[in-house]
Amino acid sequence: MHDYNYFIFPVTLACRILRSPILIAKYLLSKKSNMVWFPLDVEEGEVSWSFDIVGLLAVVGGSAIEKHAQAITASPFGSFPRLLPAPETMLDTDRPARLPAVKDVTVVGVHSGNQFNELNFFADVIHNIESLPPFFFQSFRITHRKDANKELEDAAKDVEKKPTGPQKAIIPLHKFCPLNLVTFASILMTIALFVWAGVQHSAVGLLGLGTMSLSTSMACMSAQWRPSLSVRNVKSKVADGDVVIKTRSGAFVCVQCPEEVARELYAGTEVCDYVFNGRYHQALLATSTVLLMAAIIFFSNTGWKIQIAVGLAYIVLNLAYWAMALLTEPSQMWNMNDRYVVERLDSHPNPNFTKALWDAIRTTERIGWAKKTQAAPATKNWDGWLDEAKKNCRNADWDCEEARDRWMQAKLDNHEIDMTQ
């Protein structure tokens, strides 16, 4: 009997403890209670939800907008008045002079011997070099389209008649790229919000939308730019501009291209040609900043209906820019097809570095670039292997791994690098 009581007492106590929060919640949510923890009624004069527009503007979406900031300001729709998440991201006084390049990559001219330690932005749009696994091999043939060649010839003639400085090649965005579609959707959403604010007879809402839209427009105008590539204007005959790209992980990319293409994509410097500079740029930034602060004040004093509409618009736009930053690649943004014809000739993985290096030598039929960049260890044994690899670059039956193992025990005299090999 006593054992039974010892069992019932703890169970009863546990049930009462678990039941207490349920009774308390029922009381707090009942009409008898004067405490309102979750305001569910959305009526004027009643306690309702609060929308912190300032927090949405200042925090949410900043990383996604920053990733696409340069593409946004290069878009033809970039200067249109509209709502943009985290607009303060665009108010940067330090504008980049060039596009971001990929570091820790070796780029060498097969015939010229020119060597660079980074890969230009638009070249990486084609190759997406950071996505290549270790020891991967790819080869491409890149040429100008006929229309692009005609433009280059016309530019060269203009330079001969009237020198105006180095000519530039412009790479535009795709007309129907995801960024332009999202920008166009934000313009339509802003127009709809203006109509809604007018229906609600909200002068403060109209002022908030107007100042915020103009702030975004001026911020984008202050950084409006066009990407420019260096163009080779001299038409004298030179060797081909073939290049080899080597990653830190041992992947190789071989590119067959004329010198004009190599100058634009690999050897030249990509610069940002800004539309507004000096005082004009500073005036646009200052005006945008003032309008942004005014817009936040106006939004904070609008009615709850306008705040809900604007808050939902920013949530939708944040999701759109976040999805775009996560799911899209630069090749879907920038229109390289109108200027270049890109053919992928080969693409396959390799089990080790020797195989990947042999693929690059077999494709280029040269070893001077490999010695110059020290793609292989700078030893007598590897120099011997490289010499034999060059002699067998057209021999499909040559075993590069067997030759490597054999040459690791051989001794050769040192010799200078010859880029004509």
N, C-alpha and C positions, 0 to 999 in steps of 0.2 A: 504493500500500500504506500509506504513511504517512497519507494522507488518510482511509483507512478506519479506522485506529486512532484518529485524532482524533475520529471520529464515534462509535465504540463506547464510548469511555471516559466521556464525559459521560452517555450513556444509562444505562450500568451504575451509575454513581454515583447518579444520580437514582432509580433503582429501589431501591437499597439504602436511601437516605434515606427514601423513602416506605414501605418495608417495615418499618423499625425501629419506628414507633409501633404498628403492628399486633402485632408480636411482644411488645412491652412490655405492651400491653393484655391479650393472651392470658395472659401470665405473671401479671399482677396479679389477674386474675379466676380463675385456676386454683387448685385446692386446694393446690398445692405452695407457693403464696405465703402468707406470714403476714399480709400487708397486705390489709385489707378496705376497699375504697373505697366500694362500694355495698352496704350490708347488705340482702340480699334475703330472708334467712330471718327469719320473724316467729315466733319461739318463745321461751318463757321461758328465761332464762339465756343466750340468744344476743344478739349485737349486733343491734339492730333500729332501725327508723325512730323519730325523736323528733317528737312533736307539741307545738308551742309554743302552747298555748291562750292564754297571756297575750297574745301578739302578735295572735292573732285577735280577742280581745276589745277590745284597746286601739286597734287601728289600722284593721282591715278593716271597711268598711261605715259608717264615720263620716259621710261626706258624704251617703249615701243616707238614713240615719236622720235626719240634721239637716234634710233637705228635707221629710220627712214628720213631724217631731217634733210640730208643733201638731195635725195630724190624728190622730196616734197617741194623744195625750193627750185628744182630744175623742171618741174612739171609746168605745162602751159596753164593749168588750172590753179597753180599755187598761190597766185595773187588775188584770186576771187574772194570776196568777203564771205566768211562762213565760220561755223563753230569748229574748233580744233581742240582735242584733249591736250591738257598740259601745255598751253601756249607759251608759258614762260621758258620752255625748252628752246624755242626759236629766238629768244632774246639774248643771243650770245655776241658779245662785242668782238671776240677773237674768231675770225672766220678762217677756215683752213685754206692754205694756198694751193693745195693739190689734193687729189683723191687718196684715200688710204691704200698703201701697198702691203703686200704680204711679205713679212720678214722671214729670215732664216731659210731663204731659198737661193740657190745659185743658178744664175742665168748666164750662159756663155754662147758667143757666136761661134759656130762651127768653122767658118772660113775666116772671119775677121779677128777672132780671139777676144773681142770685147767681153768683159765680165762685169756682172752686176750681182749685188747681194740681196736683191729684193725683186718681187714680181709686181709689175704695174697692175692697177685695179682692173682695167678693161681686159687685160690678158688673163687675169684670174677669173673674170666673168666667163670666159671661154673654157678654161681648164679646170676651175674649181679645185685648185691644187691641194688645199688642206683636206679634202675628202679622200685623197688617194691613200690606200693602205701601204704599208712597207713593201718595198721591192716590186711595186706595180709598174707596168710599162704601158705607155700610150704614145702613139704617133699621129700627127695631123699634117694636113696640107691646107694652108691658108692663103688666099689670094683676094685681090680687090674685085668687086663686081665691076661690070663694064661701065655702069653709070658713074661709079666712084672714080674709075680711071679717067673718064672724060672730065670730071670736075678737077682732078689733079692736073691734067694737061692745060685746062683753061686757067687755073690758078698760076701755073708756071709761066704761061704767056703774059698774064697780067703783071707778074713780078718783073719780067724782062722789060716790059714797056714802062712800068712805073713802080719802082721798088717801094713796098709798103711794109717791110718787115716780114718775118717768117709767117707762112700760111698755117692755118689751123684746120683740123678736121673735127667736126661736131658729131657726137654720139647722142641722139635723142632718146627719150623714153618711148616705149611701145604706146601707141595711141590707146589701146584697150588693156593696158596692164592693170593689175589689181589695185595699184596705188591711185591711178586716175579714176577708176570706178568708185573707190571709196571716197575720194575727194568730191566727185560729182554727186554721190549720194549725200554727203555732208552739206553740199550746197542746197540740195532739194529739201533736206531736213530743216535747214535754217530758214528757208522761205516758208515752210509749213509752220514753223514756230512763230514767225512774224505774223502770219495770218491768224493763228490761234490767239496771240497776244492782242491783236486788233479786235477779234471777236469778244474777248474778255474785257475790252476797254481798259487795258492796262498800259498806261503811258510809261510807267517805270519799267515794265517788261520790255516794251519796244526800245526804250533807251538802253537797257541792259544788252539786248540782242544786237542793237546797232553798234554800240561801243565795242562789244566783244568781237563782232564780225570785222569791224574796221581794224581793231588791234591785231587780229590774226592776219589780215591782208597786208598791213604795213610791216609786220614782223617778217613775213615771207618775202615781201618786196625788198626788205633791207638785205636779205641774203640771196636774192635771185641771181642765178648764175647759169652758165652753160659749160659743160666739160669740153676741153679742147686738147687735141693730140697734135704732137709735132709732126709736120709733113715734110718729107724730103723734096725740095723744089728742084735741085740739080738733077738733070736727066742724063748725065754721063754714065757709061756702062760700068757697073761694079759687080763684084761677086754676089752670089745669092746670100740672103740674110738668114739662112737656116740657124736655128738656135736649139740648144739642149737645156732643159730645166731639170735640176736635181734637188730633191727635197732632203730635209734632214734625216728622214726615215729611210732613205735609200730608194725612193721611187724616181723614175725617169720619164720625162716627156720630151719627145723629139718633134720639132716643127720644121716643115719645109715651107719656105716662104721667100718672096723677093725682098730686097733690101728696103723698099718702100713700106712694106707691111711690118718688117722688123723694127724700123725706125719708129713707127706709130705705136706699136703695141709693147715692145720690149725695151728698146734702147732710149727712146725719147721720154720726156717728162710730161706727165699729164697735169695740166693746170686748170684752175677754176677761174673762168672769166666772169667777173661779177658785173652786173648791170649798173649798180649804184656804188659809188666809192666816195671817200672823203666826207664832206659835210652832208651830202645827201643821205649817205648811209647812217650817219649819226642822228640826223633829224628824224629819219624814219624810225629808228630804234627808240628815241626819246618819246615820240608821239605814240608809238605802240605801247610803251610802258605806262604812260599816263592813261591811255584809253583802257588798258587792262585793269588798272586799279579802280577806275570809275565803273567799269562793268561789274566788278566784284561787289562794289557798294550797291549798285542798282539791283543786282540779282539777290542780294541779301535782304532787300526791302520790297520784293515783289510778293504777290499773294501766293498761297500754297498751290494753286492750280498751275501757275506759270513755273513755280519751282519744281513741281513734279514733272512737268513736260520737259523742262530743260535738263533736269537730272536724268530722266530716262534717255534723252538724246545723247548725253555724254556717256552713259553706260553702254549704249549700242555702239557708239563710235569707238569707245575704248576697246570693246570686244573685237570690233572689226580691225583696228590697227594692231591689236595683240595677235589675232589670228594671222594677219598678213605678215607680221614679223616672224612668226613661228613657222609658217607653211610655205612661204614664197622664197625663191632664190633670186640673186641679182640678175641672172640670165632672163628671168621673166619680167624684169623691169626695163632693162636697157636694150635698145634695138640695135644689135650688132649685125643683123642679117642684111640690112640695106647697104652696108658698106663692105662686108667681108663674106666670102664663101668659105665655110669651114667644113673640111672633110676629115672624118676620123678614119685613119688607115689601119690602125691596129690598136688593140686594147686587151691586155691579159695580165694575170698575176704571175709572180715568180716565187719559187721556194726560197731563194737566197739572193744576196747582193751580186754575186758573180753572174748569175743568169740575167739579172736586170741590166748590169753594165754591158754584158755581151749583146743584149738586144739593142742598146743605144749605139754601140760601136758598129754592129751589123747594119743598122739603119743609116747612120751618117757616113760610114766607110772612112772614118777619120779617128785618130787617137790623140791628136794634138790637144784638143779641148779637154780630154780626160786627164792628160798630164798637167795641163795648165791649172785646172781646178782641183787637182789632186783627188779626183774621183776614186782612184785606186791608191793604196798606200805607196808612198814615195820610196820604194825599195828596189834593188836590182832585180829581185825575183819578179815583182809585179811589172816592172818595165819590160822584162822578157816576155811575160804573158801578154802584155798589150801589143808588142810587136808581132807576136804570132797571131793574135786576134785580128789585127789589121790585114795580115796576109790571107786570112781565111774568112774575111767578112762576107764573101760570096759562096762560101762552102757550107751548105746546109748540114753536112754530116760531121762538122767539126764539133768535138766535145769540149766545151769550155771548162767544165769542172775537172775533167781528166787532165787537161793542159794546166790548169791551175795547180793541181796536186803535184804535177811533174815539175813545174817551174818553182815551186816553193823550195826545192832542193838545189836549184841551179844558181850559178853566180855569173853576173854580167858586169861589164864595166859601166860606169855612169856615163850618160850622154845628155846633151842639151835637148830641150823641148823644141820640136820643129812643127809649127802650126800648119805647114803645107802637107803634112802626112794625112 
